[in-house]
Amino acid sequence: MDDEGFTEWASTRQRQLLRSAYLLTGDLHRAEDLVQEALTKVALRWSRLAVGNPTAYALRIITRDNISWWRRRRDVPIDSVPERGTSIEPETALVVRRALARLTPRQRAVLVLRHFEDLTERQAADILGVSLGTVKSQNAAALDRLRTGAPELLSLIGRTP
């Protein structure tokens, strides 16, 4: 294994992966566990992933592991765990966390990958292992749910409900 290459990649991507995992779970400790598991799996496959897209693979692991966990638990945490090293206002972070907690795990995963990670629909579909149509429909459903169920998000960007 190219230890130096993996270490460099992991150090540059760890924060991004943690942010995505946190947005998916709403739980900092669970997000850290998901990232650690993803980094371990990437490290074990580094020789094959180094020439491809290891970040997409790590996001796929995080997303799928979180959905599997949710299916076993049927419990989506909505507590407000303080974020470390965040640059946004605590009130804004709380509004975003509460809004994301209103979504199903699949909707949340699509929304995080499309709008927080800024991936294309095709990239999100590949990571989630679903069709392009599923990503489109889940994204539309998530945005609709946020428009109707979380109007406080509109006030954050200066629009009225």
N, CA and C atoms as an extended XYZ file, in Angstrom:
483
Properties=species:S:1:pos:R:3:atomname:S:1:resname:S:1:resid:I:1 pbc="F F F"
N         0.842       -1.190        0.000 N   MET     1
C         0.000        0.000        0.000 CA  MET     1
C         0.882        1.245        0.000 C   MET     1
N         0.440        2.258       -0.692 N   ASP     2
C         1.115        3.553       -0.751 CA  ASP     2
C         0.686        4.351        0.473 C   ASP     2
N         1.365        4.119        1.603 N   ASP     3
C         0.969        4.758        2.855 CA  ASP     3
C         0.974        6.275        2.759 C   ASP     3
N         1.966        6.813        2.097 N   GLU     4
C         2.070        8.266        1.994 CA  GLU     4
C         0.919        8.849        1.176 C   GLU     4
N         0.579        8.187        0.086 N   GLY     5
C        -0.533        8.653       -0.748 CA  GLY     5
C        -1.861        8.600       -0.008 C   GLY     5
N        -2.086        7.508        0.709 N   PHE     6
C        -3.325        7.396        1.475 CA  PHE     6
C        -3.377        8.444        2.574 C   PHE     6
N        -2.289        8.616        3.290 N   THR     7
C        -2.245        9.583        4.388 CA  THR     7
C        -2.519       10.997        3.877 C   THR     7
N        -1.925       11.333        2.740 N   GLU     8
C        -2.152       12.665        2.162 CA  GLU     8
C        -3.616       12.828        1.771 C   GLU     8
N        -4.177       11.823        1.090 N   TRP     9
C        -5.581       11.897        0.693 CA  TRP     9
C        -6.487       12.009        1.919 C   TRP     9
N        -6.258       11.159        2.902 N   ALA    10
C        -7.109       11.142        4.100 CA  ALA    10
C        -7.039       12.467        4.851 C   ALA    10
N        -5.860       13.051        4.954 N   SER    11
C        -5.734       14.308        5.693 CA  SER    11
C        -6.432       15.462        4.967 C   SER    11
N        -6.485       15.401        3.637 N   THR    12
C        -7.158       16.471        2.902 CA  THR    12
C        -8.665       16.264        2.821 C   THR    12
N        -9.143       15.044        2.973 N   ARG    13
C       -10.570       14.745        2.801 CA  ARG    13
C       -11.326       14.450        4.096 C   ARG    13
N       -10.626       14.256        5.185 N   GLN    14
C       -11.280       13.841        6.419 CA  GLN    14
C       -12.342       14.839        6.886 C   GLN    14
N       -12.042       16.108        6.825 N   ARG    15
C       -13.000       17.132        7.270 CA  ARG    15
C       -14.257       17.136        6.392 C   ARG    15
N       -14.071       17.032        5.076 N   GLN    16
C       -15.191       16.965        4.143 CA  GLN    16
C       -16.060       15.739        4.436 C   GLN    16
N       -15.425       14.599        4.644 N   LEU    17
C       -16.170       13.372        4.936 CA  LEU    17
C       -16.927       13.487        6.251 C   LEU    17
N       -16.294       14.105        7.252 N   LEU    18
C       -16.953       14.272        8.543 CA  LEU    18
C       -18.159       15.203        8.419 C   LEU    18
N       -18.009       16.268        7.661 N   ARG    19
C       -19.140       17.180        7.458 CA  ARG    19
C       -20.314       16.455        6.813 C   ARG    19
N       -20.028       15.691        5.766 N   SER    20
C       -21.089       14.952        5.079 CA  SER    20
C       -21.729       13.928        6.006 C   SER    20
N       -20.911       13.214        6.749 N   ALA    21
C       -21.447       12.200        7.680 CA  ALA    21
C       -22.289       12.861        8.757 C   ALA    21
N       -21.858       14.004        9.240 N   TYR    22
C       -22.630       14.709       10.261 CA  TYR    22
C       -23.973       15.187        9.714 C   TYR    22
N       -23.962       15.715        8.498 N   LEU    23
C       -25.209       16.162        7.888 CA  LEU    23
C       -26.159       14.983        7.656 C   LEU    23
N       -25.598       13.821        7.362 N   LEU    24
C       -26.425       12.630        7.168 CA  LEU    24
C       -27.022       12.119        8.470 C   LEU    24
N       -26.249       12.193        9.539 N   THR    25
C       -26.673       11.556       10.791 CA  THR    25
C       -27.264       12.519       11.805 C   THR    25
N       -26.774       13.754       11.837 N   GLY    26
C       -27.184       14.683       12.880 CA  GLY    26
C       -26.532       14.371       14.217 C   GLY    26
N       -25.574       13.474       14.220 N   ASP    27
C       -24.921       13.025       15.451 CA  ASP    27
C       -23.409       13.008       15.214 C   ASP    27
N       -22.690       13.863       15.916 N   LEU    28
C       -21.252       13.999       15.696 CA  LEU    28
C       -20.492       12.702       15.985 C   LEU    28
N       -20.840       12.036       17.062 N   HIS    29
C       -20.123       10.801       17.413 CA  HIS    29
C       -20.374        9.704       16.380 C   HIS    29
N       -21.589        9.589       15.946 N   ARG    30
C       -21.920        8.602       14.921 CA  ARG    30
C       -21.219        8.954       13.605 C   ARG    30
N       -21.174       10.238       13.281 N   ALA    31
C       -20.481       10.687       12.068 CA  ALA    31
C       -18.996       10.329       12.134 C   ALA    31
N       -18.384       10.553       13.276 N   GLU    32
C       -16.966       10.207       13.432 CA  GLU    32
C       -16.746        8.710       13.243 C   GLU    32
N       -17.656        7.894       13.785 N   ASP    33
C       -17.541        6.441       13.614 CA  ASP    33
C       -17.673        6.048       12.145 C   ASP    33
N       -18.615        6.655       11.442 N   LEU    34
C       -18.804        6.352       10.024 CA  LEU    34
C       -17.567        6.727        9.207 C   LEU    34
N       -16.995        7.877        9.504 N   VAL    35
C       -15.797        8.315        8.776 CA  VAL    35
C       -14.631        7.380        9.069 C   VAL    35
N       -14.469        7.004       10.311 N   GLN    36
C       -13.376        6.091       10.665 CA  GLN    36
C       -13.511        4.759        9.931 C   GLN    36
N       -14.726        4.245        9.880 N   GLU    37
C       -14.971        2.989        9.172 CA  GLU    37
C       -14.699        3.149        7.675 C   GLU    37
N       -15.130        4.269        7.108 N   ALA    38
C       -14.895        4.515        5.683 CA  ALA    38
C       -13.396        4.640        5.392 C   ALA    38
N       -12.680        5.353        6.239 N   LEU    39
C       -11.235        5.500        6.023 CA  LEU    39
C       -10.521        4.156        6.121 C   LEU    39
N       -10.960        3.320        7.030 N   THR    40
C       -10.373        1.984        7.160 CA  THR    40
C       -10.604        1.176        5.890 C   THR    40
N       -11.829        1.212        5.376 N   LYS    41
C       -12.144        0.460        4.152 CA  LYS    41
C       -11.390        1.006        2.948 C   LYS    41
N       -11.247        2.324        2.876 N   VAL    42
C       -10.473        2.912        1.778 CA  VAL    42
C        -9.012        2.494        1.893 C   VAL    42
N        -8.465        2.526        3.101 N   ALA    43
C        -7.060        2.145        3.305 CA  ALA    43
C        -6.809        0.708        2.858 C   ALA    43
N        -7.747       -0.183        3.153 N   LEU    44
C        -7.585       -1.584        2.778 CA  LEU    44
C        -7.622       -1.789        1.264 C   LEU    44
N        -8.247       -0.870        0.548 N   ARG    45
C        -8.390       -0.983       -0.907 CA  ARG    45
C        -7.622        0.121       -1.648 C   ARG    45
N        -6.714        0.772       -0.948 N   TRP    46
C        -6.048        1.943       -1.504 CA  TRP    46
C        -5.350        1.669       -2.829 C   TRP    46
N        -4.723        0.524       -2.984 N   SER    47
C        -3.977        0.251       -4.221 CA  SER    47
C        -4.887        0.312       -5.441 C   SER    47
N        -6.163       -0.065       -5.298 N   ARG    48
C        -7.106        0.003       -6.416 CA  ARG    48
C        -7.794        1.358       -6.492 C   ARG    48
N        -8.041        1.986       -5.343 N   LEU    49
C        -8.802        3.238       -5.311 CA  LEU    49
C        -7.961        4.470       -5.624 C   LEU    49
N        -6.675        4.398       -5.406 N   ALA    50
C        -5.804        5.576       -5.565 CA  ALA    50
C        -5.890        6.166       -6.965 C   ALA    50
N        -6.057        5.331       -7.978 N   VAL    51
C        -6.121        5.823       -9.354 CA  VAL    51
C        -7.537        6.224       -9.762 C   VAL    51
N        -8.515        5.902       -8.942 N   GLY    52
C        -9.906        6.232       -9.242 CA  GLY    52
C       -10.370        7.431       -8.438 C   GLY    52
N       -11.507        7.254       -7.759 N   ASN    53
C       -12.094        8.327       -6.979 CA  ASN    53
C       -12.344        7.826       -5.550 C   ASN    53
N       -11.313        7.839       -4.704 N   PRO    54
C       -11.485        7.316       -3.346 CA  PRO    54
C       -12.497        8.109       -2.514 C   PRO    54
N       -12.671        9.391       -2.824 N   THR    55
C       -13.638       10.196       -2.074 CA  THR    55
C       -15.055        9.706       -2.340 C   THR    55
N       -15.370        9.417       -3.579 N   ALA    56
C       -16.699        8.893       -3.916 CA  ALA    56
C       -16.928        7.550       -3.230 C   ALA    56
N       -15.907        6.715       -3.207 N   TYR    57
C       -16.023        5.422       -2.540 CA  TYR    57
C       -16.279        5.613       -1.041 C   TYR    57
N       -15.554        6.533       -0.418 N   ALA    58
C       -15.745        6.800        1.013 CA  ALA    58
C       -17.143        7.345        1.287 C   ALA    58
N       -17.624        8.245        0.444 N   LEU    59
C       -18.981        8.768        0.609 CA  LEU    59
C       -20.024        7.673        0.445 C   LEU    59
N       -19.778        6.754       -0.478 N   ARG    60
C       -20.687        5.622       -0.669 CA  ARG    60
C       -20.744        4.773        0.599 C   ARG    60
N       -19.594        4.501        1.179 N   ILE    61
C       -19.546        3.702        2.411 CA  ILE    61
C       -20.301        4.416        3.529 C   ILE    61
N       -20.024        5.694        3.705 N   ILE    62
C       -20.671        6.468        4.766 CA  ILE    62
C       -22.185        6.467        4.584 C   ILE    62
N       -22.627        6.733        3.365 N   THR    63
C       -24.063        6.813        3.088 CA  THR    63
C       -24.743        5.462        3.288 C   THR    63
N       -24.188        4.431        2.725 N   ARG    64
C       -24.806        3.102        2.837 CA  ARG    64
C       -24.773        2.576        4.267 C   ARG    64
N       -23.661        2.783        4.957 N   ASP    65
C       -23.601        2.335        6.356 CA  ASP    65
C       -24.615        3.074        7.213 C   ASP    65
N       -24.802        4.359        6.941 N   ASN    66
C       -25.782        5.119        7.712 CA  ASN    66
C       -27.205        4.647        7.428 C   ASN    66
N       -27.517        4.401        6.170 N   ILE    67
C       -28.857        3.912        5.831 CA  ILE    67
C       -29.089        2.535        6.442 C   ILE    67
N       -28.077        1.678        6.404 N   SER    68
C       -28.213        0.353        7.025 CA  SER    68
C       -28.452        0.484        8.524 C   SER    68
N       -27.723        1.370        9.161 N   TRP    69
C       -27.904        1.594       10.601 CA  TRP    69
C       -29.319        2.087       10.886 C   TRP    69
N       -29.786        3.033       10.073 N   TRP    70
C       -31.115        3.585       10.272 CA  TRP    70
C       -32.179        2.512       10.103 C   TRP    70
N       -32.014        1.650        9.112 N   ARG    71
C       -32.996        0.583        8.898 CA  ARG    71
C       -33.057       -0.350       10.093 C   ARG    71
N       -31.915       -0.611       10.687 N   ARG    72
C       -31.903       -1.473       11.880 CA  ARG    72
C       -32.528       -0.772       13.075 C   ARG    72
N       -32.295        0.501       13.209 N   ARG    73
C       -32.751        1.247       14.386 CA  ARG    73
C       -34.104        1.913       14.215 C   ARG    73
N       -34.421        2.335       12.994 N   ARG    74
C       -35.644        3.113       12.722 CA  ARG    74
C       -35.736        4.310       13.649 C   ARG    74
N       -34.564        4.927       13.844 N   ASP    75
C       -34.470        6.055       14.756 CA  ASP    75
C       -33.536        7.086       14.147 C   ASP    75
N       -34.057        8.254       13.834 N   VAL    76
C       -33.224        9.321       13.291 CA  VAL    76
C       -32.994       10.343       14.391 C   VAL    76
N       -31.754       10.486       14.884 N   PRO    77
C       -31.498       11.433       15.970 CA  PRO    77
C       -31.658       12.874       15.501 C   PRO    77
N       -32.256       13.703       16.340 N   ILE    78
C       -32.422       15.113       15.991 CA  ILE    78
C       -31.831       16.021       17.060 C   ILE    78
N       -31.062       15.444       17.971 N   ASP    79
C       -30.472       16.274       19.012 CA  ASP    79
C       -29.487       17.258       18.406 C   ASP    79
N       -29.180       18.274       19.143 N   SER    80
C       -28.295       19.299       18.606 CA  SER    80
C       -26.920       19.183       19.264 C   SER    80
N       -26.117       18.299       18.737 N   VAL    81
C       -24.754       18.124       19.203 CA  VAL    81
C       -23.939       19.295       18.689 C   VAL    81
N       -23.191       19.966       19.554 N   PRO    82
C       -22.406       21.109       19.084 CA  PRO    82
C       -21.354       20.675       18.070 C   PRO    82
N       -21.173       21.499       17.064 N   GLU    83
C       -20.167       21.214       16.054 CA  GLU    83
C       -18.848       21.843       16.474 C   GLU    83
N       -17.766       21.109       16.232 N   ARG    84
C       -16.441       21.651       16.503 CA  ARG    84
C       -15.910       22.294       15.237 C   ARG    84
N       -15.335       23.456       15.393 N   GLY    85
C       -14.665       24.114       14.284 CA  GLY    85
C       -15.592       24.636       13.198 C   GLY    85
N       -16.830       24.892       13.532 N   THR    86
C       -17.751       25.402       12.525 CA  THR    86
C       -17.617       26.913       12.414 C   THR    86
N       -17.843       27.425       11.225 N   SER    87
C       -17.743       28.869       11.040 CA  SER    87
C       -19.116       29.511       10.880 C   SER    87
N       -20.185       28.703       10.907 N   ILE    88
C       -21.511       29.284       10.774 CA  ILE    88
C       -22.096       29.541       12.152 C   ILE    88
N       -23.063       30.428       12.199 N   GLU    89
C       -23.698       30.785       13.457 CA  GLU    89
C       -24.419       29.589       14.055 C   GLU    89
N       -24.400       29.429       15.373 N   PRO    90
C       -25.076       28.287       16.003 CA  PRO    90
C       -26.558       28.209       15.653 C   PRO    90
N       -27.236       29.358       15.539 N   GLU    91
C       -28.657       29.339       15.204 CA  GLU    91
C       -28.875       28.777       13.804 C   GLU    91
N       -28.013       29.163       12.880 N   THR    92
C       -28.116       28.669       11.506 CA  THR    92
C       -27.879       27.162       11.476 C   THR    92
N       -26.862       26.707       12.181 N   ALA    93
C       -26.565       25.277       12.230 CA  ALA    93
C       -27.737       24.505       12.813 C   ALA    93
N       -28.360       25.048       13.837 N   LEU    94
C       -29.504       24.384       14.459 CA  LEU    94
C       -30.680       24.303       13.495 C   LEU    94
N       -30.953       25.373       12.765 N   VAL    95
C       -32.040       25.373       11.790 CA  VAL    95
C       -31.781       24.321       10.712 C   VAL    95
N       -30.560       24.257       10.208 N   VAL    96
C       -30.217       23.287        9.169 CA  VAL    96
C       -30.344       21.865        9.704 C   VAL    96
N       -29.835       21.608       10.907 N   ARG    97
C       -29.929       20.263       11.491 CA  ARG    97
C       -31.374       19.842       11.680 C   ARG    97
N       -32.196       20.742       12.196 N   ARG    98
C       -33.613       20.399       12.405 CA  ARG    98
C       -34.319       20.130       11.080 C   ARG    98
N       -33.998       20.932       10.081 N   ALA    99
C       -34.626       20.734        8.771 CA  ALA    99
C       -34.215       19.389        8.180 C   ALA    99
N       -32.933       19.061        8.233 N   LEU   100
C       -32.457       17.788        7.694 CA  LEU   100
C       -33.054       16.602        8.447 C   LEU   100
N       -33.297       16.768        9.729 N   ALA   101
C       -33.866       15.683       10.535 CA  ALA   101
C       -35.292       15.346       10.111 C   ALA   101
N       -35.948       16.238        9.399 N   ARG   102
C       -37.321       16.000        8.924 CA  ARG   102
C       -37.366       15.095        7.697 C   ARG   102
N       -36.231       14.837        7.098 N   LEU   103
C       -36.170       14.047        5.870 CA  LEU   103
C       -35.959       12.570        6.178 C   LEU   103
N       -36.356       11.732        5.224 N   THR   104
C       -36.043       10.308        5.349 CA  THR   104
C       -34.538       10.141        5.110 C   THR   104
N       -33.961        9.040        5.536 N   PRO   105
C       -32.526        8.833        5.304 CA  PRO   105
C       -32.134        8.911        3.827 C   PRO   105
N       -32.950        8.368        2.934 N   ARG   106
C       -32.623        8.417        1.508 CA  ARG   106
C       -32.694        9.843        0.999 C   ARG   106
N       -33.729       10.602        1.395 N   GLN   107
C       -33.840       12.000        0.971 CA  GLN   107
C       -32.668       12.808        1.499 C   GLN   107
N       -32.335       12.563        2.733 N   ARG   108
C       -31.228       13.285        3.361 CA  ARG   108
C       -29.920       12.992        2.651 C   ARG   108
N       -29.695       11.718        2.307 N   ALA   109
C       -28.465       11.333        1.611 CA  ALA   109
C       -28.374       12.032        0.257 C   ALA   109
N       -29.478       12.025       -0.486 N   VAL   110
C       -29.486       12.679       -1.800 CA  VAL   110
C       -29.238       14.175       -1.647 C   VAL   110
N       -29.906       14.800       -0.701 N   LEU   111
C       -29.762       16.239       -0.497 CA  LEU   111
C       -28.328       16.607       -0.113 C   LEU   111
N       -27.725       15.849        0.786 N   VAL   112
C       -26.349       16.126        1.210 CA  VAL   112
C       -25.389       15.963        0.031 C   VAL   112
N       -25.532       14.871       -0.710 N   LEU   113
C       -24.617       14.646       -1.832 CA  LEU   113
C       -24.802       15.681       -2.938 C   LEU   113
N       -26.037       16.020       -3.247 N   ARG   114
C       -26.295       16.964       -4.342 CA  ARG   114
C       -25.990       18.409       -3.965 C   ARG   114
N       -26.415       18.836       -2.779 N   HIS   115
C       -26.359       20.256       -2.471 CA  HIS   115
C       -25.255       20.664       -1.504 C   HIS   115
N       -24.803       19.759       -0.669 N   PHE   116
C       -23.692       20.094        0.226 CA  PHE   116
C       -22.361       19.648       -0.373 C   PHE   116
N       -22.359       18.487       -1.025 N   GLU   117
C       -21.142       18.000       -1.676 CA  GLU   117
C       -21.036       18.500       -3.115 C   GLU   117
N       -22.118       19.070       -3.645 N   ASP   118
C       -22.172       19.631       -4.989 CA  ASP   118
C       -21.841       18.592       -6.061 C   ASP   118
N       -22.355       17.375       -5.877 N   LEU   119
C       -22.161       16.321       -6.862 CA  LEU   119
C       -23.277       16.383       -7.901 C   LEU   119
N       -23.011       15.840       -9.066 N   THR   120
C       -24.038       15.755      -10.092 CA  THR   120
C       -25.041       14.677       -9.708 C   THR   120
N       -26.170       14.677      -10.394 N   GLU   121
C       -27.166       13.631      -10.144 CA  GLU   121
C       -26.574       12.257      -10.428 C   GLU   121
N       -25.810       12.142      -11.501 N   ARG   122
C       -25.188       10.861      -11.869 CA  ARG   122
C       -24.204       10.412      -10.788 C   ARG   122
N       -23.371       11.318      -10.279 N   GLN   123
C       -22.418       10.963       -9.230 CA  GLN   123
C       -23.142       10.507       -7.969 C   GLN   123
N       -24.200       11.219       -7.599 N   ALA   124
C       -24.969       10.832       -6.411 CA  ALA   124
C       -25.604        9.468       -6.615 C   ALA   124
N       -26.137        9.215       -7.806 N   ALA   125
C       -26.745        7.913       -8.101 CA  ALA   125
C       -25.713        6.799       -7.996 C   ALA   125
N       -24.513        7.035       -8.516 N   ASP   126
C       -23.452        6.034       -8.441 CA  ASP   126
C       -23.056        5.754       -6.995 C   ASP   126
N       -22.932        6.789       -6.200 N   ILE   127
C       -22.547        6.619       -4.799 CA  ILE   127
C       -23.615        5.858       -4.033 C   ILE   127
N       -24.874        6.195       -4.290 N   LEU   128
C       -25.971        5.551       -3.572 CA  LEU   128
C       -26.351        4.201       -4.159 C   LEU   128
N       -25.879        3.910       -5.356 N   GLY   129
C       -26.227        2.645       -5.992 CA  GLY   129
C       -27.684        2.584       -6.420 C   GLY   129
N       -28.214        3.732       -6.861 N   VAL   130
C       -29.607        3.816       -7.298 CA  VAL   130
C       -29.640        4.416       -8.695 C   VAL   130
N       -30.838        4.429       -9.286 N   SER   131
C       -30.978        4.994      -10.623 CA  SER   131
C       -30.962        6.520      -10.572 C   SER   131
N       -30.718        7.101      -11.722 N   LEU   132
C       -30.742        8.557      -11.860 CA  LEU   132
C       -32.131        9.090      -11.509 C   LEU   132
N       -33.165        8.380      -11.932 N   GLY   133
C       -34.532        8.778      -11.631 CA  GLY   133
C       -34.823        8.802      -10.143 C   GLY   133
N       -34.248        7.852       -9.410 N   THR   134
C       -34.439        7.822       -7.957 CA  THR   134
C       -33.818        9.045       -7.311 C   THR   134
N       -32.629        9.420       -7.765 N   VAL   135
C       -31.982       10.614       -7.223 CA  VAL   135
C       -32.838       11.842       -7.510 C   VAL   135
N       -33.342       11.940       -8.727 N   LYS   136
C       -34.169       13.096       -9.094 CA  LYS   136
C       -35.440       13.150       -8.251 C   LYS   136
N       -36.105       12.014       -8.097 N   SER   137
C       -37.368       12.020       -7.341 CA  SER   137
C       -37.139       12.248       -5.855 C   SER   137
N       -36.082       11.656       -5.298 N   GLN   138
C       -35.777       11.859       -3.875 CA  GLN   138
C       -35.356       13.294       -3.608 C   GLN   138
N       -34.613       13.884       -4.533 N   ASN   139
C       -34.204       15.273       -4.381 CA  ASN   139
C       -35.425       16.190       -4.413 C   ASN   139
N       -36.315       15.948       -5.378 N   ALA   140
C       -37.527       16.769       -5.479 CA  ALA   140
C       -38.393       16.614       -4.227 C   ALA   140
N       -38.538       15.387       -3.747 N   ALA   141
C       -39.346       15.146       -2.546 CA  ALA   141
C       -38.721       15.812       -1.328 C   ALA   141
N       -37.392       15.744       -1.223 N   ALA   142
C       -36.708       16.365       -0.085 CA  ALA   142
C       -36.872       17.880       -0.119 C   ALA   142
N       -36.679       18.477       -1.276 N   LEU   143
C       -36.815       19.924       -1.383 CA  LEU   143
C       -38.249       20.367       -1.111 C   LEU   143
N       -39.218       19.600       -1.588 N   ASP   144
C       -40.616       19.913       -1.329 CA  ASP   144
C       -40.923       19.816        0.167 C   ASP   144
N       -40.402       18.770        0.788 N   ARG   145
C       -40.618       18.597        2.226 CA  ARG   145
C       -39.997       19.744        3.012 C   ARG   145
N       -38.836       20.198        2.589 N   LEU   146
C       -38.192       21.319        3.273 CA  LEU   146
C       -38.951       22.625        3.044 C   LEU   146
N       -39.450       22.824        1.826 N   ARG   147
C       -40.214       24.048        1.537 CA  ARG   147
C       -41.464       24.138        2.407 C   ARG   147
N       -42.158       23.025        2.559 N   THR   148
C       -43.409       23.048        3.319 CA  THR   148
C       -43.200       22.824        4.811 C   THR   148
N       -42.203       22.029        5.175 N   GLY   149
C       -42.027       21.674        6.579 CA  GLY   149
C       -40.970       22.443        7.330 C   GLY   149
N       -40.155       23.204        6.610 N   ALA   150
C       -39.084       23.952        7.269 CA  ALA   150
C       -38.977       25.350        6.669 C   ALA   150
N       -40.040       26.160        6.786 N   PRO   151
C       -39.999       27.499        6.188 CA  PRO   151
C       -38.926       28.390        6.801 C   PRO   151
N       -38.423       28.026        7.980 N   GLU   152
C       -37.366       28.830        8.599 CA  GLU   152
C       -36.093       28.848        7.763 C   GLU   152
N       -35.934       27.843        6.885 N   LEU   153
C       -34.785       27.843        5.986 CA  LEU   153
C       -34.867       29.008        5.004 C   LEU   153
N       -36.064       29.334        4.567 N   LEU   154
C       -36.230       30.455        3.635 CA  LEU   154
C       -35.809       31.774        4.266 C   LEU   154
N       -36.085       31.914        5.555 N   SER   155
C       -35.691       33.162        6.226 CA  SER   155
C       -34.164       33.298        6.308 C   SER   155
N       -33.461       32.166        6.301 N   LEU   156
C       -32.001       32.208        6.339 CA  LEU   156
C       -31.416       32.811        5.064 C   LEU   156
N       -32.135       32.628        3.946 N   ILE   157
C       -31.628       33.169        2.693 CA  ILE   157
C       -32.381       34.408        2.252 C   ILE   157
N       -33.191       34.958        3.155 N   GLY   158
C       -33.852       36.227        2.895 CA  GLY   158
C       -35.140       36.150        2.107 C   GLY   158
N       -35.748       34.974        2.031 N   ARG   159
C       -37.019       34.835        1.326 CA  ARG   159
C       -38.134       34.609        2.334 C   ARG   159
N       -39.320       34.989        1.947 N   THR   160
C       -40.473       34.754        2.827 CA  THR   160
C       -41.208       33.516        2.350 C   THR   160
N       -41.808       32.756        3.293 N   PRO   161
C       -42.505       31.524        2.898 CA  PRO   161
C       -43.712       31.787        2.038 C   PRO   161
